[in-house]
Amino acid sequence: MTLQQFLSASPSQAFVVFLLFGLLAGSFLNVVVYRLPIMLNRQWQIETRHYLGLLRDPHDAAGKPFNLLRPASHCPHCQYRLKPWQLIPVFSYLLLRGKCANCKGVIPLRYPLVELLCGALAGLLALWHGAGWLSLALTGFSYALLALALIDYENQLLPDILTLPLLWLGLLIHALFPELLETSATDAIIGAAAGYLLLGGFHYAYHLLTGKEGMAQGDFKLLAAICAWLGWTALPFIVLVSSITGAIWGMALVLIRGRSWSQPLPFGPFLAAAGFLVMLAGPDRLAGLLS
């Protein structure tokens, strides 16, 4: 029996397999969210020093390796290297009661929540669409949106190293596997271009009128990437939902927490959440509600 036959034999089997896969993927996604901004910041510092003539050879400032694989997983408080049994998604957090085994430092609740969310997403998509390529593609798309939303929320950064591959992968899937997603390659290309130009036009118009930066370019690329997957019909709903939720959240922060009106608010999480909702509902179904 092949893996495809095993997964197709029972929806419950597919759910469990995708759930376990999602838990593991969620553990790695936590690593990406934490380490990628640090990696980029270090690289930018090295490049800046080299450009200013303060560093002859950029390799001299690299120091100890720091990437998604090295150093090994450790406690951010005491640098204690985690053992294999302390890396089991969700269960290790429960066994350790949310604290480091060495220094008893608190482990952020975000780590098990992200793992649970990734597991649940993979399992539910497998139940909804079956254990096939569509479920894998939508799961990967959802994970990319989640990673970008968390990074932007914590660092106000939408890295090109994530947004651009997501954009090109969406277009490539439409071109090579036109029957996989609901939208056509033409709709995907138009959506990507329209998404980028829409937010880009708003940004430059706002800058001309006020002299201020209204939005970062990472937001343009993220919206273009989402529409490269979902097509141009998803664009109005994503812009509408993200704008409304972002405005409500911003006003709540100002009224409840006393946040300044001039303090920038990351828009990526709202774009990602809106894109995810449109993916679940289906842009064609949403368009039908307005027709």
C-alpha positions in Angstrom: 0.0 0.0 0.0 1.4 3.4 -1.0 1.3 6.5 1.2 -1.4 8.0 -1.1 -3.5 4.9 -0.7 -3.1 4.8 3.0 -4.1 8.5 3.4 -7.0 8.1 1.0 -8.3 5.0 2.8 -9.7 7.0 5.7 -10.2 10.7 6.4 -9.2 10.1 10.0 -5.9 8.6 9.0 -5.2 11.6 6.7 -6.1 14.0 9.5 -3.8 12.4 12.0 -0.8 12.2 9.5 -1.3 15.9 8.5 -1.8 16.9 12.1 1.5 15.3 13.1 3.2 16.9 10.1 1.7 20.3 11.0 3.0 20.0 14.6 6.6 19.4 13.4 6.2 22.2 10.8 5.0 24.5 13.5 8.1 23.9 15.6 10.3 24.8 12.6 8.1 27.9 11.9 8.8 29.1 15.4 12.5 28.9 14.6 12.0 30.9 11.4 10.0 33.6 13.2 12.6 34.0 15.9 15.8 33.6 14.0 15.2 35.1 10.5 14.9 38.7 11.7 18.1 38.4 13.7 19.9 36.8 10.7 18.8 39.7 8.5 19.7 42.4 11.0 23.2 40.9 11.4 23.7 40.8 7.7 22.5 44.4 7.2 24.9 45.5 9.9 27.8 43.8 8.3 26.9 45.2 4.8 26.6 48.7 6.3 29.9 48.6 8.0 31.5 47.3 4.8 29.9 50.0 2.7 31.2 52.7 5.1 34.7 51.3 4.9 34.7 50.2 8.5 35.1 46.5 7.5 37.5 45.3 4.9 36.2 41.7 4.6 32.6 41.0 5.5 33.5 37.4 6.4 35.7 38.7 9.3 32.6 39.9 11.1 30.4 36.9 10.6 31.4 35.4 14.0 29.8 32.2 15.1 27.3 30.6 12.7 23.7 31.8 13.3 21.1 30.5 10.9 18.0 28.3 10.9 20.0 25.2 11.8 22.9 26.5 13.9 23.3 26.9 16.8 21.2 24.0 18.1 18.0 24.9 19.9 18.6 26.5 23.2 17.0 28.5 26.0 17.2 32.2 25.2 17.6 33.0 28.9 20.5 30.7 29.9 21.7 29.3 26.5 21.0 25.8 27.8 21.1 23.4 24.9 17.8 21.6 24.6 17.7 17.8 24.6 15.7 15.9 22.0 12.8 15.1 24.4 12.5 18.8 25.1 11.9 19.6 21.5 8.7 17.5 21.0 6.0 20.0 19.8 3.4 21.0 22.4 4.1 17.9 24.7 7.5 19.2 25.8 5.9 22.5 26.8 3.4 20.7 28.9 6.0 18.4 30.5 8.2 21.3 31.3 5.2 23.3 32.5 6.2 26.2 30.3 9.6 26.7 31.9 13.2 26.0 31.0 14.4 22.8 32.6 17.7 24.5 33.6 17.0 28.1 34.6 13.2 27.9 35.0 12.9 30.9 32.7 9.4 31.2 31.2 8.9 29.8 27.7 6.6 32.0 25.7 3.1 30.6 25.2 3.3 31.5 21.5 5.5 28.5 20.8 3.0 25.8 21.6 0.1 27.9 20.2 1.8 28.2 16.8 2.5 24.4 16.8 -1.1 23.6 17.7 -2.4 26.0 15.0 -0.1 24.6 12.3 -1.2 21.1 13.2 -4.9 21.9 13.2 -4.6 23.8 9.9 -2.9 20.9 8.2 -5.4 18.3 9.6 -8.5 20.4 8.8 -7.3 21.2 5.2 -6.7 17.4 4.7 -10.2 16.7 5.8 -11.7 19.4 3.7 -9.7 18.9 0.4 -8.5 15.3 0.9 -4.9 14.1 1.3 -3.5 15.4 -1.9 -1.4 18.1 -3.5 -4.0 20.8 -3.0 -4.0 20.3 0.8 -0.2 20.5 0.8 -0.1 23.6 -1.3 -2.7 25.4 0.8 -1.0 24.3 4.0 2.3 25.7 2.8 0.5 28.9 1.8 -1.1 29.2 5.2 2.2 28.6 7.0 3.9 31.3 5.0 1.1 33.8 5.9 1.4 32.9 9.5 5.2 33.3 9.6 5.0 36.7 7.8 2.2 37.9 10.2 4.2 37.0 13.3 7.5 38.5 12.0 5.7 41.7 11.0 3.9 41.9 14.3 7.0 41.5 16.4 9.6 43.3 14.2 7.6 45.4 11.7 9.3 43.5 8.9 8.1 41.5 5.9 11.3 39.9 4.6 11.7 39.6 0.8 13.2 36.2 1.4 9.7 35.0 2.3 7.3 37.3 0.3 9.1 37.0 -3.1 9.3 33.2 -3.1 5.7 33.0 -2.0 4.8 35.3 -4.9 6.7 33.3 -7.6 5.5 30.0 -6.2 1.9 31.0 -6.5 2.4 32.1 -10.1 4.4 28.9 -10.9 1.8 26.6 -9.5 -0.9 28.3 -11.6 1.3 27.9 -14.7 2.4 24.3 -14.2 -0.7 22.9 -12.5 -3.6 25.0 -13.8 -6.2 22.6 -12.4 -4.9 22.6 -8.8 -6.1 25.9 -7.6 -9.5 27.5 -8.4 -8.1 30.5 -10.3 -6.4 30.6 -13.7 -2.8 31.7 -14.4 -4.2 34.9 -16.0 -6.2 35.8 -12.9 -3.1 35.1 -10.7 -0.9 37.4 -12.8 -3.4 40.2 -12.9 -4.0 39.8 -9.2 -0.3 40.0 -8.3 0.2 43.1 -10.5 -3.0 44.8 -9.3 -2.2 44.1 -5.6 1.2 45.6 -5.9 0.1 48.6 -7.8 -2.9 49.3 -5.6 -1.0 49.6 -2.3 2.0 51.1 -4.1 -0.2 53.8 -5.6 -1.7 54.5 -2.2 1.7 54.7 -0.6 3.1 57.2 -3.2 0.0 59.3 -3.2 0.0 59.5 0.6 3.7 60.5 0.5 3.1 63.2 -2.0 0.2 64.7 0.0 1.7 64.5 3.5 5.4 63.9 3.0 5.2 60.9 5.3 5.5 57.2 4.7 2.1 55.6 4.8 3.0 52.0 4.2 6.1 49.9 3.8 7.0 48.2 0.5 6.8 44.8 2.2 3.0 45.2 2.3 2.9 45.7 -1.5 4.8 42.5 -2.0 2.7 40.5 0.5 -0.6 41.6 -1.1 0.8 40.7 -4.5 1.9 37.3 -3.2 -1.5 36.6 -1.8 -3.3 37.5 -5.0 -0.8 35.4 -7.0 -2.3 32.5 -5.1 -5.9 33.5 -5.0 -6.4 35.6 -8.1 -7.6 39.1 -8.7 -11.1 38.4 -7.5 -9.7 38.1 -4.0 -8.2 41.6 -4.1 -11.3 43.7 -3.1 -12.2 41.4 -0.2 -8.6 41.3 1.2 -8.2 45.1 1.0 -11.6 45.6 2.6 -11.2 43.1 5.4 -7.6 44.0 6.2 -8.4 47.8 6.2 -11.4 47.5 8.5 -9.8 45.1 11.0 -6.6 47.1 11.0 -8.5 50.4 11.6 -10.5 48.8 14.4 -7.4 47.3 16.0 -5.5 50.6 15.7 -8.3 52.6 17.3 -8.6 50.0 20.1 -4.9 50.4 20.9 -5.2 54.2 21.0 -8.3 54.2 23.2 -7.5 51.4 25.5 -3.7 51.4 25.7 -3.1 55.1 25.0 -1.1 54.4 21.8 -0.1 57.4 19.8 -1.9 58.0 16.5 1.5 58.6 14.8 3.0 55.3 16.0 3.3 52.9 13.0 1.1 49.8 13.1 2.2 46.7 11.2 -0.3 46.0 8.4 1.1 42.6 7.4 -0.9 40.6 10.0 -4.2 42.0 8.8 -3.3 41.3 5.1 -2.3 37.7 6.1 -5.5 37.1 8.1 -7.7 38.5 5.3 -5.9 36.4 2.7 -6.3 33.3 4.9 -10.1 33.9 5.3 -10.5 34.4 1.6 -8.6 31.2 1.0 -11.0 29.3 3.2 -14.2 30.9 1.8 -13.0 30.9 -1.8 -12.8 34.1 -3.8 -15.3 32.8 -6.3 -17.9 32.2 -3.5 -17.3 35.7 -2.1 -17.7 37.2 -5.6 -21.0 35.3 -5.9 -22.3 37.0 -2.8 -21.9 40.4 -4.5 -23.4 39.4 -7.8 
